[in-house]
Amino acid sequence: MTEARDRRGRLTRGVVLAVAGVALTGCVPARPASGSAVDVAAAFYAAVSRQDGAAACGLLAPVTVETLEDDADEPCTEAVLDGEVGETLTARSGGTSGSATVAGRQAQVVLADDVLFLTVSGTTWRIVAAGCDPRLDRPYDCVLEGA
């Protein structure tokens, strides 16, 4: 009788641990797909090309919006389309296709004529930097970036 009770106890503990593991796994938010990072980058450039500052700013990470507004001393919806940022972004079409390299909660998206950096925010990608040019042995130089 004692041996059966011990086996049943081990089985019960095993089932409880398995259920707890499944439950905890369900609580971890899923990272958005790498393809959706490319979609966000393409949507950003589509918004810039149609002069929709609100839509473009809606795709930026909060830190990028804050930095842009502080640097330009105007709301994001205007700053993303004006000045050096607006000129640079408008000159780059971005394109509708590209590739993404994902590392954890960060992504680098390479479009036809731009490189963007994104981060996970909630369940979607948000743009941290855009209008980025590579520099030999140095970090990218980006016209739009969060602090």
N, C-alpha and C positions, 0 to 999 in steps of 0.2 A: 504494500500500500504506500509506503514512504517513497519508494522509487518512482511510482506512477505520479505521485504528487510533485516530486522534484522535476520530473520531465514536463509535467503540465505547467509548473511555475516558470521553467526556462522557456517553454513555448510561448506562454503569455507575455513574458518580458520581451521576447524576440518580436512578437507581433506588435506590442506597444512601441518598441523602438522603431520598427519599420514604418508604422503609421505616423509617428512623430517626424521621422525623416522625410516622408512624402509631404506632410503638412508644411514643414519648414521650407522645403524646396519650392512649394507653391507660393510661398510668401516672398521669394526673391524676385524682384521685377526683372522681366526679360529685357535684354538689350535689343534695341531695334536692329533690323537687318542692315548689313552694309550697303545693300542696294538702295535702301531708303535714305541713306546719307547722300548718295548721288542725287536722289529725287529732291531732297531739301536744297541742295546746292543749285540744281537746275531751276527750282521754283523761285529761289532768291534772285537769280539773274533774270528770270522772266518778269518778276515784279519790278526790278530796277529798270528793265527795258521799256515797260509800259508806264513808268513813272509813278508806281504805286508804293510810296514810302511806307504806308501802314503795313502792307503785306510783307515788304522786305524786312521791316523791323520786327515783325512777328516771328520771323525765322532766325533771329539773332539771339544769342545767349544774353541773359540779363547783364552780365559784366561787360559785354561788348556794347550794348545799348548805353549803359552808364558812361563808359569811356568815350564813346562817340559824342554823346550829348555834352559831356564836360569839355572835350577838346573843341567842339564846334560852337559851343554856347548857344545851341538851338535844339529843338526837339529832334529825336531820331528820325521821325517821318520826313523832316526837311533835310537834316544833315546827311542822310544816306544818299540823297540825290544831288546835293550841292557841293561846291568847293572841290578840293582835291579828291576827296572820297568819291563824290558823285561823278566827277570827270573820269576817274580811273575805272570805276565800276561800269559806267556807261560805255566806255571804249572797249571793254571786254564783253564779248557776247556770252561767255560762259558755255553755251551749248546745252544740248539736252541729254547728252550721254557723256559718260566718263567712267572712272574707276575709283574705288575706295579701298583704302588699307585701314583696317580696324585693329586697334590695340587696346583692349579693355574697354573703357568708356570714352575713348578718343578715336577720331577718324581723320584721315587725310583724304580729301577728294581731289582728284586731278581731272579737270575739264579741258576742253580744247585749248583755251587760252588763259586759264587761271588755276591756282591751287588754293583750296580752302581747308580750314581746320575746323572740326566740329566736336562737340561733346554731347553726351547723353544728358538730357534734362527730362525727368519724368520718364515717359515712354517714347520719347522722340529725340531726334537729333536737333541740335541748335548750333548755329554758326558762331564760332569764337573768333575766327580771322578769315578775311577774304582779300582779294587783290594782292596775293602773295607772289613774290619773285624769289627764286633761289639765289643764294650767294655762296660762293665757293668757301667751304670750310667754316661757314657761319650759319646762324639761324636764318630762316626766311625773312624777307623784308615785306611787311604787309601794310597796305594803306588803311585797312580797317581791322582793328584787333582790340580784344579786351585786355585790361591791365593784368 
